[in-house]
Amino acid sequence: MNSDNIQVIQSFIKDGDAKKGVAEWGAAKIGYLKALEEFNSILEIDPKAPVTPEQADIERIIKNRIAEVDEHLASVHREKGETAMAHKAWQIAIEELEEATALARDENVKFLEEVKALLDKARAKNRDHLLHNEMTPFVDRGDDFKRSGNFGEAILEFQAALKLVSGLPEDHKFVTYIKASLTDCRRSIIRPYLARINRACHAGKYAQAASMLKRAQLLLDSRDNVYHAFLEQLKEKIHLNLKEDEFVETEEFEAPEVWEQAVKDYEEALDLYSSFTATDPFAPAYTGVNVFEDRFLDSRRKLGKLYKTRADRLRDQTKVEKAIRNYKEAIRLLPRSDKMFHEAFRELKKLRAQVAVPNN
């Protein structure tokens, strides 16, 4: 390294010092980086040559200057990050604070911890901001459906929104709002059942009341402890008035969860089907048909099949009255075009002939 090379390097260093003297930290760093680049390019000419004390001293000076400037730049980026946070520009804040972290010295633990706390907050706020933008269309549609009384469609929208925020804590405001809305919608679907149950009880039709109560419980939000306790009390009251032959054995041949899921799917599909309103005929997705029809018919057929299967087994056990009740349910649910409908109808006629039950 000759005197000309040293002079070029020194000129870059002096330029950096001048900029540093007026607190132009970015420009100062550029000067020092040019000096380091020039220094390294000279060493690359003869990489096997030993580094002289003079060269080592020059390199140390340059790197110390860069470290000093980086420390100031780290503070500048931190300030910019805090300013961005104050204006809720969360993505900009993240970029500035990440740059502050990269520039800070490892030994400056206090500074790094303070920046990390700010960075964590900015990332959380930015996540919430992005999630809010993503879930708002679903929540808005859910709120609109809820206000108009289309609770089944509202539930679909709120469930979609809930999936988007599944990674958030349970007590996060987004999660609590969506779950509260879902609970309200499910309660609104259950309330008509409660009215019908009350009428059935007053008329002494406790078996009918018990059947409707079971369906209401399947629609209940699992987190709704208030309604759960109320329905359990109502269940106890109804069961006290049931005759022994009026208890329906839903778990005789299938696991309880199979029946529960089938009834729940049917009730939800029924509510969606009945509360559906046609979309704007000028909208691109307008079809003029009920979009929940296939789901409703499929869930209805599955439940009808369960009733027929149970009726067949009750028939084989010569439990005629119970078999008749289940065949009736199967016929009510199965489509007339279904083979199982005609099988159930034939068996029902045979059993009615055995016990001379008049045709209803």
Phi, psi and omega in degrees: 000114183270180183295327178296318179298315181297322181295319178297315180297316181298326180294322177294319179297315179298322177297318177297319180297322181296316179293322179295325181296336179249021175062027173269078191294321179295314179295323179297318181296323178301317179299315181292324178293325176295321178296318180292321178297316178297317179300313181293324180294326178291319180294330182290343179298319177222080186296339181276348182290139180293146179282126181279159177305323180295318179295317179299323180292318178297316180298318179298318180298314181298312183293325176295320178296317180297317179297321179295316180293321179300323179297317177292319180296324178300318178294322179297315180294326176296315179298319178296321178296317179294322178296317178297321179296320179299330179263008179061028174268077193293321181294319177296319179300317180299314181298317181293317182288326175295322177294320177300319179295317181294327184274336184291149177287145180299331182285342182277069188297316182301313179300314182297321179294320179294318179294321179299318179299318178294319182294318178299317180295316180297320179294319179296317180294321179293320176300313179298321180297314180293318178296321180299316179297323184284322185271341185305316179302321180292315181294318180298316178295320177300315178298319180296314179297320181298315180296328182272000177087007177269074191290327178298314179292325177298319180300317178301316181293316180293325178294321177296319178294322181295324177298324182292331184253021185297337181275355182276157177298154182299329183268008178294143185300325178297313183295315182296322180294314183294316181294322177296322178294319177298318178299316179300317181295317180295322176298320180295327177287325183284328186306316177300326176298318181299320179295317180292322177298317180298318179294320180295320179296316179297330179273000180078013180266072187287330177295317177296319178297319180295320179296315180291326178296319179301318180293320179298319180295326179291333179275350185292140174294130183299338181268357185273082183294328182297306180292327180299313180296319180296315181292326177295320177296319179295323179298315179299318180297316181294315184295334176295335183258000180279142172280160185301321183279000180265353176287126181266122183274086183285346185250017183297314188239344178234154177297145182306322183293334177294314178294315182301316181293320180296316180293318180297315179299319181294314182296318179294317179295322178297317181293319178297317181296317184282335182264000182294137174238137182299143179284173179303122182298344178269355180282152182299329185270007184295131179236336181081001179239161179285115186289348182261007186297314182298317179297319180295312182295322180294314180294325179294318180295319180298318179292320177299322179296320178298316179297319181293318179300317179293320179299318180300318183286325175295321176300316181295335179267008181059028172269077193296311183300316180293323179297318180299314180300321181285325175297321177301316179296319180298316179296322180295328186265324185285144176290148183298335181281353184276139180301322181295329177301311183291325177296315180296321181295318179297315181294323179298316180298320180297315183291323177297323179294326180293319185255003178057044177277124181295148181290127180275000000 
